[in-house]
Amino acid sequence: MPAIQQQQGRFSVPAFLCAMKSLARIVPVFILTVGSMFSARPTARAESMAQGCTLRVHADNLRNAKGVVGVLLFSSPDGRPEDTSKSFRHEAVSISGADQQATVLFNGIPPNDYGVMALHDENKNMKLDKNMFGWPKEGFGFANNPHAGLGAPGFLLAFLHVTCPATETQIHIVYK
């Protein structure tokens, strides 16, 4: 940009006009650039978050193809791991015969941390059946595949951070 020259305490007119022309070219570009940052149109990421995220839970190690695989999502430890009435969402799908595995799909869920529990519900009664000693008769598993001893692992051991647009996890079903 040409420097504005001073002549006896005054600016020269040609240098001043040249500087103004340069400024006139830069200001609209600056306004468009800054204006686009504050535009009312949401970004693709914001749009996908408004519509919700997708979570795919793959369950494997099923001992047979009977029944369904159910998955429960909990947004807090309350009711976890088996109370479907206190779950944030729950879904169940059939088991693919030859592979003895299933994928449960959740669409439109907000990004968050969820406790995730999967159940191989062989008799389709939508609960974890137990024997007379309280041991599970059906297969189960948790996000992150933590060890489940005499009880369910803690919420923090079995939670999953769901982000948009999609999150996937693998749960290995175990039988006691």
N, C-alpha and C positions, 0 to 999 in steps of 0.2 A: 504494500500500500504506500503511495507516495507520501512523503512527509509534508506536513503543512508548514509553509515557509512564512516567517515573520518579516515584515518590512516596516521598520520604525514603529514597532508595537502593534502592528495590524497584520492580519492574515491576508495572503494573496488570494484573490478570488478564484483563479484557475486551480490552485492546489486544493482549496476548500471544496470546490465542485467535484473534483476527482475523488476526494475522500468520501463525499456524500454518495456518489454513484457506487463506490465499492461497498459502502455500508448498506445501501439500498439493495444490493445483491445478496448480502450475507443475512440480513435480518429475516427475510421470508423463509430462507432455509432453516435458520435457527428456530423460528416460530413453528414451522411444520415438524421439525424434529422433536422439540419439547412437547408440542401439542399431541403428537402421536403417543407419547409416553402416558399422557393423562386422558387418552381417548376413552369414550364410554364403551367401546366394543371390547368384550372380554377376550382374553387370549384363549388358545385352544386348550391349554392346561386348566384354566379356570372353568371353561365350558364343560370339560370332562369331569371335573370335581363337582360341578353343580348337578350333573346327571348321575353322579356316583361312580364308584369304582367296581371292578370285577375281581372276584376272588375265585380261584380254581383250587379245590382241595382234591388231590389224588390219593386214594386209599389203596394200598397193596397188601400183600401177605394174607389174603383172605383164604380160609381153609376150604371153602366151597362156594358155589354160585347161588346158594339159597338166600332168599330174602332180599333185603336192601341194605345200602350203606346210608346211614343218617349222619349229618354233621350239624352240630350246634355251635353258634357264635355267641359269646358272652362279652358284653362291654364292661362288666365288673365281676368280681368274684362271687357276688350274690347269686345263689342258685346253682352254681357250677359244681359238679360237671353234668348233672343229669336232669335238672328241673327245666323242661322245655318251656314252661310258662314264664320263666324268668330269663330265658335266652333272648338275645337281641334278634336273631333270626335262626331258623332251622330249615333244612331241606333234606330230602331223601331221594335216592336214585337206585335203579336196578343195577345188578352186577353183570358185567359182560361175561358171558359163559366161559369161553376158553381161557381168557386171561385171568379170571378171578381177581379183578380189580375194578374200581369205579372212580368216576370223577364227578364231584358235586360242584355245581356252578352257582355262585351268588352274584347277581347283577344289581347295580344301583345302590351299593352300600357306601356310606361315607368313609373317607380315609380316617383310620383310627387304629388303636391297639385292641385286639380281640383275643379272648381265650377261646381256643378251638378244640372241640372234642369230636371224635368220629366213633361210630358204633356200627359193627356188623350185626344188624338186627335180623337174625336168621328166621324168626317166626313172625316178623312184621307187626309186632305189638307196640312198637315205638317206645320201648324202654329197655334198659340193660337188665336182662334176667340174671338172677343170682341163685346159687344153690343154698341149702339150709345153713351153711356156715358163712354166707355173705360173699362168697367168691363169685366173680362174674362167670356165667355160663357161655356168654357170647364174647366176641372179640371187640376190642376197643383200642383207641389210640389218641394221642394229643399232638398239637402243633409242636414242632421242634423235637419230637420223639423222645421225651425225657423218660427215665426209668419210673415205672409205677410199681411201688412195693405193695404195702398193705392198704394204701389209699391213693387217691388221685394226687398227682403232683401239684405243687402250688401254682397259683394263677400266673405268676411272673415266669415260671419255667415253661408254661405252655401257651404263652401269648404270641400273637403274630402281628406284626406291623403291616397294615394294609395301606397301600399307596395307589394312586391313579396313574395310568389308566388300568393296570391289571397287576395282580399279585398271584403267585402260584406257590403251593406248598405240597410236600409229600408226607403223608402220615402212614407209618407202618403199623398195621393192626396186629395186636398181640392177644394171645389167649392164655388164661391162667388155668 
